[in-house]
Amino acid sequence: MRLTLKIFSLALVVATMAIWLLACAPQQAETPATFEAASLSVTPSQVLAGDEVTVTAQVTNTGSMPGNFSDPLMVNGKQIQGQMVTIQPGATRTVTFVFKLSDPGKYSIKLEDSSTSLTVNSVAEKEVELKYDNGTSKDALWAGNNGGFLIDFTAPDSGLTIDKVRICGGLYGTAWEGKTFELSILGSNMKSVLYNTSYYAAKFPVEGAFPYRPPEWVDFEIPPTQVSGKFFIYLYTSMSMHHGVQIGVDDSIENEHSDLAQGKPPYLAIISMEHFYPNSVWYTDRSKVNWMIRVDGTTMAPVQ
């Protein structure tokens, strides 16, 4: 019994000393979240005044506690606030800032100790004409009942404000008298109508229209209409074959943009030219049928 008590007492003493030593041992203090930024990048590195800029950086929490990073980006000494990002100890996360600069010049970009630069170029309004034809009409073609001429264009990267559509067209026969046609600007899906109006066929020159008046350029003034990316011009004539409005054709290049269509948006269907036009038509290579329709407008471009 005495031996057992001595062993128990000894164990108790050892345990007490271990607890005391543990309590007296120096503890490593937790440090609050601290952040370091690296890999600061600007996309794009050169932009036009008013364009959107995206800045990203890799931010690491070098502390031993989680923290919220919300430090502003400094652009020429001015603060650009971003979103708050929670970063765990030792972790790295991507932070993003999106903004626009309206004044041209070179800007210094800084986040924490990481820095880079950005160039903003001046822009000015520039006149643009979009076309696929060489200006010479081989002949003219009709679209047929419930049909029209469809041609697609692609706006400049900075967009386009259309103010004019130019059509090389003419008249044939007498069935056009008192008839109207429609001119539309359609969005990329051909269903959204950005602009639409109707004209009398006599918008094209009528003198000498019987039996046939060769096509010539006619300007259609358009209220400023903004487009971006791909868009379509649709001339809906819906007149009888061999009569009414005819459109000039350029056959100098392969056709990649001109189509025939039936109906009105949003119920528009493309028709195969090979199916629509008989072999008796003057041309034999129907892969080179380009409508002579052009678009005039303005875009914002860098100042040279």
C-alpha positions as CSV (number, residue, x, y, z in Angstrom):
1,M,0.0,0.0,0.0
2,R,2.8,2.4,0.9
3,L,4.6,1.7,-2.4
4,T,1.4,2.4,-4.3
5,L,1.0,5.7,-2.5
6,K,4.6,6.7,-3.3
7,I,4.1,5.9,-7.0
8,F,0.9,7.9,-7.1
9,S,2.5,10.9,-5.3
10,L,5.4,10.8,-7.7
11,A,3.1,10.7,-10.7
12,L,1.1,13.6,-9.3
13,V,4.3,15.7,-8.8
14,V,5.5,14.9,-12.4
15,A,2.1,15.9,-13.9
16,T,2.0,19.1,-11.8
17,M,5.5,20.1,-13.0
18,A,4.6,19.4,-16.7
19,I,1.5,21.6,-16.4
20,W,3.6,24.4,-14.8
21,L,6.3,24.1,-17.4
22,L,3.7,24.3,-20.2
23,A,2.1,27.3,-18.6
24,C,5.4,29.1,-18.3
25,A,6.7,28.2,-21.8
26,P,6.7,31.3,-24.2
27,Q,3.6,31.2,-26.5
28,Q,3.9,32.3,-30.2
29,A,1.7,35.3,-30.6
30,E,-0.8,35.4,-33.5
31,T,-0.1,38.3,-35.9
32,P,-3.0,40.1,-37.6
33,A,-3.5,39.8,-41.4
34,T,-1.0,41.7,-43.5
35,F,-1.0,41.8,-47.2
36,E,1.4,41.8,-50.1
37,A,0.5,42.4,-53.7
38,A,2.3,41.1,-56.7
39,S,1.8,40.4,-60.5
40,L,-0.1,43.7,-61.0
41,S,-1.4,43.7,-64.6
42,V,-3.5,46.0,-66.8
43,T,-5.7,44.8,-69.6
44,P,-5.4,46.2,-72.1
45,S,-2.2,48.2,-71.5
46,Q,-3.3,50.8,-74.0
47,V,-6.9,52.0,-74.3
48,L,-9.0,54.7,-75.9
49,A,-10.3,57.5,-73.7
50,G,-13.6,56.3,-72.2
51,D,-12.8,52.6,-72.7
52,E,-13.1,50.1,-69.8
53,V,-9.8,49.0,-68.1
54,T,-9.3,45.9,-65.9
55,V,-6.5,45.7,-63.4
56,T,-5.7,42.5,-61.5
57,A,-3.2,41.6,-58.8
58,Q,-2.3,38.6,-56.7
59,V,-2.6,39.4,-53.0
60,T,-1.2,37.2,-50.3
61,N,-2.0,37.3,-46.6
62,T,1.3,37.0,-44.8
63,G,-0.2,37.2,-41.3
64,S,-1.4,34.3,-39.1
65,M,-5.1,35.4,-39.0
66,P,-7.7,35.7,-41.7
67,G,-8.3,39.2,-43.0
68,N,-10.4,41.3,-45.4
69,F,-8.4,43.0,-48.2
70,S,-10.0,46.3,-49.3
71,D,-7.1,48.5,-50.1
72,P,-7.7,50.9,-53.0
73,L,-5.8,50.9,-56.2
74,M,-3.9,54.1,-56.8
75,V,-4.1,55.7,-60.2
76,N,-1.9,58.8,-60.5
77,G,-2.4,59.2,-56.8
78,K,-6.2,58.9,-56.9
79,Q,-8.0,56.0,-55.3
80,I,-10.0,53.4,-57.2
81,Q,-12.0,51.3,-54.8
82,G,-12.4,47.6,-55.4
83,Q,-14.5,44.8,-53.8
84,M,-13.6,43.5,-50.3
85,V,-11.9,40.0,-50.5
86,T,-11.4,37.7,-47.5
87,I,-8.0,36.0,-47.5
88,Q,-7.0,33.2,-45.2
89,P,-3.5,33.1,-43.6
90,G,-0.8,32.1,-46.1
91,A,-3.4,32.2,-49.0
92,T,-3.3,34.2,-52.2
93,R,-6.3,35.5,-54.1
94,T,-6.8,37.5,-57.2
95,V,-8.3,41.0,-56.7
96,T,-9.8,42.9,-59.6
97,F,-10.5,46.6,-60.3
98,V,-12.6,47.8,-63.3
99,F,-12.8,51.5,-64.2
100,K,-12.7,54.0,-67.1
101,L,-10.4,57.0,-67.7
102,S,-11.7,59.9,-69.9
103,D,-8.5,61.9,-70.1
104,P,-5.7,60.8,-72.4
105,G,-2.2,60.4,-71.0
106,K,0.1,58.0,-69.2
107,Y,-1.0,56.8,-65.8
108,S,0.9,55.1,-63.0
109,I,-0.9,52.2,-61.4
110,K,0.0,51.1,-57.9
111,L,-1.3,48.6,-55.3
112,E,0.7,48.1,-52.1
113,D,4.3,47.9,-53.3
114,S,3.4,46.6,-56.8
115,S,3.2,49.1,-59.7
116,T,2.7,49.3,-63.5
117,S,1.5,51.8,-66.1
118,L,-1.3,52.5,-68.5
119,T,-1.6,54.6,-71.6
120,V,-4.9,56.3,-72.6
121,N,-5.0,57.5,-76.2
122,S,-7.1,60.4,-77.5
123,V,-10.0,59.6,-79.7
124,A,-12.0,61.6,-82.3
125,E,-15.0,61.0,-84.4
126,K,-14.1,59.4,-87.8
127,E,-16.3,58.9,-90.9
128,V,-16.5,55.3,-92.0
129,E,-18.0,53.6,-95.1
130,L,-18.7,49.8,-95.0
131,K,-18.9,48.1,-98.4
132,Y,-18.2,44.9,-100.3
133,D,-18.6,46.1,-103.8
134,N,-16.2,47.7,-106.2
135,G,-18.6,50.4,-107.3
136,T,-19.4,48.9,-110.7
137,S,-22.7,47.2,-111.2
138,K,-22.6,44.1,-113.4
139,D,-26.4,44.1,-113.7
140,A,-29.5,44.2,-111.5
141,L,-31.6,41.5,-109.8
142,W,-35.0,41.4,-108.3
143,A,-36.1,39.8,-105.0
144,G,-39.6,38.5,-105.9
145,N,-42.9,38.4,-104.1
146,N,-42.6,38.7,-100.3
147,G,-38.9,38.9,-100.6
148,G,-36.0,41.2,-100.1
149,F,-32.2,41.7,-100.2
150,L,-30.2,41.0,-97.0
151,I,-26.6,41.9,-96.4
152,D,-24.5,41.7,-93.2
153,F,-21.8,44.1,-92.0
154,T,-19.5,44.2,-88.9
155,A,-19.1,47.5,-87.0
156,P,-15.7,48.7,-86.0
157,D,-14.5,47.6,-82.5
158,S,-15.5,50.9,-81.0
159,G,-19.0,50.7,-82.5
160,L,-20.7,52.6,-85.3
161,T,-23.3,55.3,-85.5
162,I,-25.1,54.9,-88.9
163,D,-26.4,58.0,-90.6
164,K,-26.8,56.9,-94.1
165,V,-27.5,53.7,-96.2
166,R,-26.5,53.9,-99.9
167,I,-28.2,51.6,-102.4
168,C,-27.4,51.1,-106.0
169,G,-30.8,50.4,-107.4
170,G,-33.2,50.9,-110.3
171,L,-36.7,50.3,-111.5
172,Y,-38.1,47.9,-114.1
173,G,-41.5,47.9,-115.9
174,T,-44.5,49.7,-114.5
175,A,-45.7,47.4,-111.6
176,W,-43.7,49.6,-109.1
177,E,-46.0,52.6,-109.6
178,G,-47.6,53.5,-106.2
179,K,-45.8,50.6,-104.5
180,T,-43.6,50.9,-101.4
181,F,-40.6,49.1,-100.1
182,E,-39.0,48.9,-96.6
183,L,-35.5,49.6,-95.4
184,S,-34.5,48.0,-92.0
185,I,-31.4,47.8,-89.8
186,L,-31.4,44.6,-87.9
187,G,-29.4,43.4,-84.9
188,S,-27.1,40.3,-85.0
189,N,-29.9,37.8,-84.6
190,M,-31.9,39.4,-87.5
191,K,-34.9,39.6,-85.1
192,S,-34.3,42.9,-83.3
193,V,-35.2,45.9,-85.5
194,L,-33.0,48.9,-84.8
195,Y,-34.5,51.0,-87.5
196,N,-37.3,50.6,-90.1
197,T,-39.1,52.9,-92.5
198,S,-40.9,52.7,-95.9
199,Y,-40.4,54.6,-99.1
200,Y,-42.3,54.8,-102.4
201,A,-40.5,52.9,-105.2
202,A,-40.1,56.3,-106.9
203,K,-37.4,57.0,-104.3
204,F,-35.2,55.5,-107.1
205,P,-35.1,57.5,-110.3
206,V,-38.2,56.8,-112.5
207,E,-37.3,58.5,-115.8
208,G,-36.6,55.8,-118.3
209,A,-37.8,53.1,-115.9
210,F,-39.9,51.4,-118.6
211,P,-38.9,48.9,-119.6
212,Y,-35.7,49.1,-117.5
213,R,-33.6,51.8,-115.7
214,P,-30.0,50.7,-115.0
215,P,-29.2,50.9,-111.2
216,E,-27.6,54.0,-109.8
217,W,-26.6,55.1,-106.3
218,V,-29.4,56.6,-104.1
219,D,-28.7,57.8,-100.5
220,F,-31.1,57.0,-97.7
221,E,-30.6,59.4,-94.7
222,I,-30.9,57.5,-91.4
223,P,-31.5,59.0,-87.9
224,P,-28.3,58.3,-85.9
225,T,-28.5,54.6,-85.1
226,Q,-25.9,52.9,-83.0
227,V,-24.7,49.4,-83.8
228,S,-22.0,47.1,-82.6
229,G,-20.6,43.8,-83.8
230,K,-22.6,42.1,-86.6
231,F,-25.7,43.8,-88.0
232,F,-27.8,43.5,-91.2
233,I,-29.4,45.8,-93.7
234,Y,-32.6,44.5,-95.2
235,L,-34.3,45.9,-98.3
236,Y,-37.8,44.4,-98.4
237,T,-39.4,45.0,-101.8
238,S,-42.1,42.4,-102.0
239,M,-42.7,43.2,-105.7
240,S,-43.3,41.0,-108.7
241,M,-40.5,39.3,-110.5
242,H,-39.0,41.3,-113.4
243,H,-40.9,44.4,-112.2
244,G,-40.3,46.9,-109.4
245,V,-37.1,47.6,-107.5
246,Q,-33.9,46.0,-108.8
247,I,-30.6,45.9,-107.0
248,G,-27.1,46.3,-108.5
249,V,-24.8,43.3,-108.4
250,D,-21.0,43.2,-108.1
251,D,-19.5,39.9,-109.2
252,S,-15.8,40.8,-108.7
253,I,-15.4,38.8,-105.5
254,E,-16.8,35.8,-103.7
255,N,-20.1,36.4,-101.9
256,E,-19.8,36.0,-98.2
257,H,-22.3,38.6,-97.0
258,S,-25.3,38.9,-99.4
259,D,-28.5,36.8,-99.2
260,L,-32.0,36.7,-100.3
261,A,-34.7,36.6,-97.7
262,Q,-38.5,36.3,-97.3
263,G,-40.8,37.9,-94.8
264,K,-40.4,40.6,-92.3
265,P,-38.5,40.5,-89.0
266,P,-38.8,38.7,-86.7
267,Y,-40.2,36.2,-89.2
268,L,-37.3,36.4,-91.7
269,A,-36.1,33.3,-93.7
270,I,-33.0,33.2,-95.9
271,I,-33.5,31.8,-99.4
272,S,-30.9,30.0,-101.4
273,M,-29.9,32.0,-104.5
274,E,-29.3,28.8,-106.5
275,H,-32.9,27.8,-105.7
276,F,-34.5,31.2,-106.4
277,Y,-32.8,32.4,-109.6
278,P,-33.2,30.2,-112.8
279,N,-30.2,29.3,-114.9
280,S,-31.4,31.7,-117.6
281,V,-30.3,34.7,-115.5
282,W,-27.2,36.4,-117.1
283,Y,-24.6,35.1,-114.7
284,T,-23.6,31.5,-114.2
285,D,-21.5,31.8,-111.0
286,R,-24.0,32.5,-108.3
287,S,-21.3,32.4,-105.7
288,K,-20.3,35.9,-106.8
289,V,-23.5,37.8,-106.3
290,N,-22.8,40.8,-104.0
291,W,-25.5,43.4,-103.3
292,M,-24.4,46.9,-103.9
293,I,-25.5,48.2,-100.6
294,R,-23.3,50.4,-98.4
295,V,-23.4,51.8,-94.9
296,D,-22.0,55.3,-93.9
297,G,-21.5,56.4,-90.4
298,T,-19.1,57.6,-87.7
299,T,-17.0,55.8,-85.1
300,M,-14.5,56.8,-82.4
301,A,-10.9,56.2,-83.5
302,P,-7.5,57.0,-82.1
303,V,-6.1,60.4,-83.0
304,Q,-3.0,59.9,-85.2
